[in-house]
Amino acid sequence: MHKPVGKYRMRSVWGYCLFSVSILAILCLTGCKSSSGNNDAHDVQLNGAGSTFVYPVMSQWTASFTNTHSNVHINYQSIGSGGGVQQVKNGTVDFGASDTALNDEQLKSMKPVIQIPESAGPVCITYSLPGVNKPVQLSSNAIAGIFLGKITTWRDPILLNDNPGVALPDTKIVVSHRTDGSGTTNAFTTYLSAVSPEWQQKIGQGNSVNWPVGMGGKGSEGVTGQVRQTPGAIGYVELTFAQQNKLPVAAVRNIAGKYVLPDTSSTTAAIAAFSDQLSKDPRTPIINAPASAPDAYPISTLTFLIIPKDGPDAAKRTALKNFVQYVITDGQTAAAKLNYAPLPDGVKTYDQQQLQQMTAAGQPLP
C-alpha cells in the first residue's frame, strides 16, 4: 500500500517551518537579553569591606544597585574602617570603606588608590539612662571628662550644669568604646583632640587609641549592644544604630554655644561650614565647625570609598565604576533617608574627576 506522499511532505515542511521559527525566536530573545545593559551574561562578584558607620546605607545601596543590575553581586563586610583599608592594601577586596581618608603617609605604603567621599554623617553619643526622657546635653568639657575617666557619675557638677532642671540619676558612668580599628573612633578622637588639650597630649587621635577607661565592643554593633544592656552606659556610634536599638542620643554643644542634636540637617550645616576647604581637599575634617555655623553638629565626618586605581578584570572594574557612579548620584537620596547628609556639589565634582582615573589592566574604562 502506497503512502500519501503529498500529505507527508506537507507535514514535514510545516514541521520544519515551526522548528525554524522556534530557533529564530530563541536567537532573538538571546540577542535581546545580551544587548541589555542590566542583564549582561557575564556575572560579576564585587567584594568590599570596612566601615561599620556606613553599613546601614551601604546595605541599601547594594540592594538597590543589584536590583537593576541582575548580573552584579555585591558582598560588603562590616569589619571596621581599619580592616577595610588593610584588605584593600592586601588586595583581597575590590573596594574598602573608611570614615576617615588615608593620609599621605598611608598612601605611600599602598598601591595607587582613589578616595571617593560618598556620604557624611554624625558620630552620635548614645547612652542608657532609664527615666530621663529629655535628650541629655553635653559640652565638650563633659565629653572629654567622661572619656578621660575624670567624670564618673551622671550627677557630676559639669553634667548638672549642662542639664539645668533635669533630674539626672546618681548612677555610675560606664564608658563603651570600639576595640577594632575604626574610622568612627578616628572621627571621635579627632574631635576630642580638638576640644581637649589634655586628651590631645595623653591619648591623641587615630583609628585605634589606648583608652584610659571603659569597656570595649567590636564594631558599632558591639558598642550599641553594651550601651543598651548597661544602665548608666555611654558610647559613640552612627545615628542609625542608635535609632534601630531605640537608644537616645545627646545634644552636643558646639563652638557657637548651642546644643545641637545629630541629624541630617546639622551634619549638612557642618559640611557647609567647610565648603571652601572641601572643594580643595575633600580629606578636610568637618569636626568642630566655627561659630559662624551655629546649627552645625560638632562631631560630623565624611566617609570614603577606597578603590584601587587599577585592576585586571575589565568587567569587574566597569561594574564597580557603575556602582560608585550610582552611589554619588542617585544613591544620595537613599543616604539622606538614613540620616546621612548628601554630598555638596563641589565634592560630587571631585568624585567624578576621581572616578575617571579608574582603569583595567592600564586601559581606561568606558
VOGU-3710 file (C-alpha; in Angstrom, 3 decimals, decimal comma):
1> mhkpvgkyrm> 0,000/0,000/0,000  1,453/3,390/-1,007  1,892/6,275/1,489  0,170/9,612/0,736  3,361/11,322/-0,359  1,934/14,817/-0,852  0,341/14,941/2,573  3,501/13,555/4,208  5,676/16,201/2,539  3,343/18,983/3,636
11> rsvwgyclfs> 3,590/17,846/7,254  7,396/17,682/7,000  7,629/21,169/5,521  5,245/22,520/8,156  7,260/20,880/10,957  10,480/22,298/9,556  8,952/25,783/9,464  7,829/25,539/13,079  11,306/24,358/14,098  12,946/27,250/12,232
21> vsilailclt> 10,605/29,826/13,762  11,352/28,439/17,251  15,089/28,665/16,672  14,754/32,236/15,391  12,665/33,196/18,424  15,255/31,776/20,804  18,068/33,558/18,998  16,112/36,797/19,055  15,437/36,552/22,785  19,052/35,683/23,473
31> gcksssgnnd> 20,243/38,604/21,397  17,861/40,977/23,124  18,988/39,794/26,550  22,686/40,153/25,768  22,145/43,670/24,460  20,586/44,800/27,742  22,906/46,774/29,992  21,353/45,260/33,119  21,385/41,604/32,058  24,932/41,020/30,912
41> ahdvqlngag> 25,595/37,280/30,527  28,864/37,738/32,428  28,145/37,595/36,157  30,305/39,849/38,311  31,061/39,444/42,030  32,255/42,572/43,877  33,648/42,298/47,394  34,001/45,212/49,771  34,816/45,652/53,453  35,288/48,323/56,065
51> stfvypvmsq> 33,325/50,949/57,944  30,508/49,895/60,256  29,446/53,542/60,283  28,426/53,355/56,614  26,963/49,825/56,807  23,257/50,838/57,019  23,373/52,906/53,841  25,797/50,525/52,114  23,215/47,771/52,558  20,621/49,975/50,889
61> wtasftnths> 22,978/50,951/48,060  23,995/47,394/47,231  20,392/46,162/47,285  19,153/48,976/45,037  22,019/48,671/42,556  21,872/44,882/42,190  18,098/45,081/41,789  18,634/46,900/38,485  21,903/45,134/37,553  20,994/41,477/37,945
71> nvhinyqsig> 24,400/40,212/36,801  26,234/42,114/39,571  26,518/40,672/43,082  27,999/42,805/45,875  29,173/41,461/49,207  30,108/44,039/51,867  31,607/43,018/55,215  31,156/45,464/58,116  34,530/44,936/59,827  35,645/48,486/60,674
81> sgggvqqvkn> 37,499/51,091/58,642  40,935/49,823/59,627  40,113/46,296/58,487  38,711/47,556/55,202  41,794/49,621/54,433  44,037/46,661/55,278  42,096/44,372/52,951  42,412/46,893/50,108  46,126/47,025/50,836  46,316/43,215/50,743
91> gtvdfgasdt> 44,331/43,063/47,503  41,651/40,788/48,981  38,674/43,099/48,246  37,598/45,253/45,309  36,872/48,296/47,472  37,040/49,443/51,063  35,085/51,989/53,084  36,542/54,265/55,745  35,187/57,074/57,907  38,484/58,895/57,519
101> alndeqlksm> 40,553/59,470/54,413  44,017/57,975/54,045  46,788/60,465/54,729  49,877/60,896/52,578  51,950/58,548/54,740  49,353/55,771/54,472  49,088/56,235/50,723  52,828/55,707/50,311  52,537/52,197/51,739  49,854/51,070/49,253
111> kpviqipesa> 49,438/50,556/45,554  47,753/53,610/43,973  44,167/54,102/45,156  41,497/56,711/44,656  39,424/58,047/47,544  35,788/58,857/46,864  33,850/60,801/49,512  30,445/59,102/49,386  28,394/60,480/52,288  28,613/62,325/55,575
121> gpvcityslp> 27,073/61,640/58,930  27,175/62,437/62,629  29,066/60,407/65,195  26,439/60,450/67,914  26,869/59,930/71,635  24,317/57,433/72,865  23,575/56,467/76,448  21,311/54,442/78,738  19,546/56,469/81,427  16,155/54,929/82,246
131> gvnkpvqlss> 13,720/57,583/83,455  15,466/60,511/81,709  13,178/61,390/78,825  14,715/64,669/77,645  17,866/64,387/75,478  20,960/64,814/77,642  23,068/67,871/76,799  26,840/67,526/76,743  29,524/70,194/76,476  32,985/69,418/75,168
141> naiagiflgk> 34,317/69,552/78,745  31,772/66,936/79,777  32,565/64,602/76,875  36,315/64,851/77,360  35,948/64,404/81,130  33,798/61,286/80,728  36,087/59,560/78,217  39,202/60,530/80,192  37,639/58,847/83,227  37,507/62,076/85,257
151> ittwrdpill> 33,703/62,339/85,289  32,414/59,126/86,799  28,772/59,744/87,790  25,795/61,264/85,992  25,355/63,844/88,786  28,794/65,355/88,307  28,612/69,191/88,608  29,667/69,634/84,950  26,790/67,427/83,770  24,311/69,155/86,078
161> ndnpgvalpd> 25,447/72,497/84,686  24,891/71,233/81,124  21,406/69,989/82,037  19,635/72,541/84,273  16,349/71,286/85,655  16,953/67,688/84,563  16,860/65,039/87,296  19,969/63,113/86,339  20,363/59,903/88,370  23,232/59,308/90,754
171> tkivvshrtd> 24,391/56,440/88,556  27,918/55,372/87,729  29,013/56,191/84,191  30,165/53,164/82,190  32,127/54,096/79,061  31,882/51,899/75,962  34,332/52,268/73,080  35,473/50,412/69,962  38,143/47,729/70,158  38,676/47,351/66,401
181> gsgttnaftt> 40,418/49,781/64,068  37,649/52,264/63,410  37,158/55,409/61,351  34,349/56,289/63,751  36,925/56,207/66,552  39,223/58,372/64,429  36,490/60,975/63,923  35,529/60,926/67,610  39,114/61,180/68,875  39,830/63,925/66,336
191> ylsavspewq> 37,011/65,858/67,980  38,315/65,113/71,486  41,816/66,212/70,465  40,395/69,462/69,085  38,443/70,365/72,227  40,697/68,964/74,969  44,447/69,733/75,192  44,720/67,023/77,845  43,204/64,428/75,516  45,476/65,540/72,687
201> qkigqgnsvn> 48,555/65,243/74,909  47,713/61,959/76,632  45,691/59,997/74,079  45,684/61,676/70,664  43,652/60,574/67,666  43,527/57,555/65,379  41,597/54,505/64,282  42,758/52,813/67,487  43,850/54,523/70,723  44,740/53,458/74,246
211> wpvgmggkgs> 41,501/54,247/76,033  42,048/55,405/79,623  38,725/53,977/80,794  35,792/51,838/79,709  34,837/48,513/78,156  35,413/47,650/74,520  32,985/46,436/71,886  33,615/45,241/68,355  32,037/47,478/65,754  29,183/49,928/66,202
221> egvtgqvrqt> 27,027/46,846/66,792  29,134/45,869/69,810  29,122/49,342/71,360  25,381/49,723/70,800  24,723/46,354/72,432  26,787/47,235/75,503  25,071/50,593/75,964  21,597/49,071/75,570  22,288/46,407/78,199  24,079/48,586/80,791
231> pgaigyvelt> 22,256/51,312/82,785  24,471/54,390/83,015  26,493/53,429/79,926  27,637/55,869/77,251  29,269/55,285/73,865  29,703/56,669/70,355  28,049/55,169/67,255  26,447/56,035/63,943  22,952/57,505/64,346  21,034/54,712/62,609
241> faqqnklpva> 22,474/52,129/65,027  21,142/54,159/67,976  17,740/54,589/66,365  17,380/50,934/65,428  18,123/49,993/69,039  15,776/52,692/70,396  18,593/54,429/72,272  18,622/58,186/72,943  21,368/60,448/71,611  22,882/63,505/73,257
251> avrniagkyv> 22,737/67,099/72,072  26,347/68,299/71,869  27,351/71,895/72,494  29,166/73,426/69,518  31,586/76,352/69,341  28,669/78,766/68,914  27,405/77,634/72,334  24,326/75,817/71,005  23,393/72,283/71,994  22,740/70,503/68,693
261> lpdtssttaa> 21,235/67,070/68,087  22,834/64,823/65,443  20,766/64,593/62,267  20,962/65,188/58,532  20,451/68,956/58,705  23,055/69,557/61,433  25,598/67,464/59,502  24,796/69,391/56,325  25,464/72,610/58,255  28,860/71,208/59,266
271> iaafsdqlsk> 29,690/70,399/55,640  28,645/73,876/54,529  30,934/75,451/57,120  33,937/73,782/55,437  32,766/74,063/51,818  35,764/76,115/50,635  38,290/73,735/52,193  36,446/70,649/50,950  36,421/71,898/47,351  40,242/71,968/47,506
281> dprtpiinap> 40,788/68,821/49,572  37,834/66,549/50,493  40,018/64,951/53,154  39,471/68,052/55,304  37,842/67,044/58,634  34,425/68,605/59,245  34,859/68,381/63,017  34,041/71,294/65,339  32,660/73,819/62,854  33,325/77,508/63,634
291> asapdaypis> 30,902/79,772/65,499  29,676/81,126/62,163  27,816/77,810/61,767  25,519/77,779/64,845  23,406/74,861/63,584  26,339/72,534/62,865  26,724/69,304/64,802  30,351/69,315/66,012  31,157/65,587/65,628  30,474/65,074/61,927
301> tltfliipkd> 32,544/63,168/59,393  32,757/62,417/55,693  33,018/58,749/54,753  35,125/57,447/51,873  35,298/54,592/49,405  38,896/53,405/48,958  39,320/51,905/45,475  42,425/50,509/43,773  43,249/52,683/40,803  43,847/49,706/38,533
311> gpdaakrtal> 42,774/46,056/38,357  42,996/43,149/35,917  39,305/42,369/35,258  37,629/44,873/32,919  34,095/43,563/33,555  34,528/43,744/37,313  36,132/47,188/37,180  33,350/48,520/34,942  30,698/47,170/37,304  32,484/48,775/40,259
321> knfvqyvitd> 32,701/52,115/38,463  28,979/51,963/37,661  28,171/51,143/41,291  30,205/54,072/42,608  28,596/56,328/39,995  25,201/55,305/41,385  26,346/55,940/44,978  27,443/59,523/44,342  24,364/60,409/42,261  21,009/58,676/42,774
331> gqtaaaklny> 22,274/56,888/45,874  22,474/60,176/47,762  18,673/60,187/48,088  18,783/56,843/49,887  21,585/58,159/52,109  19,509/61,146/53,216  16,672/58,847/54,307  19,084/57,003/56,619  20,417/60,130/58,401  23,446/60,664/56,163
341> aplpdgvkty> 23,955/64,138/54,750  24,044/64,428/50,935  27,305/65,458/49,324  27,716/69,103/48,278  28,162/69,859/44,579  31,860/70,648/44,935  32,564/67,219/46,419  30,440/65,499/43,759  32,508/67,201/41,047  35,696/65,991/42,747
351> dqqqlqqmta> 34,267/62,457/42,892  33,503/62,433/39,171  37,060/63,506/38,392  38,475/60,763/40,614  36,207/58,134/39,095  37,591/58,784/35,626  41,011/57,642/36,859  39,844/54,038/37,265  41,488/51,651/34,781  41,590/47,932/33,998
361> agqplp> 44,990/46,493/33,045  46,107/50,068/32,483  43,319/50,837/30,000  40,595/53,479/30,554  37,123/52,257/31,439  34,033/53,213/29,448
//
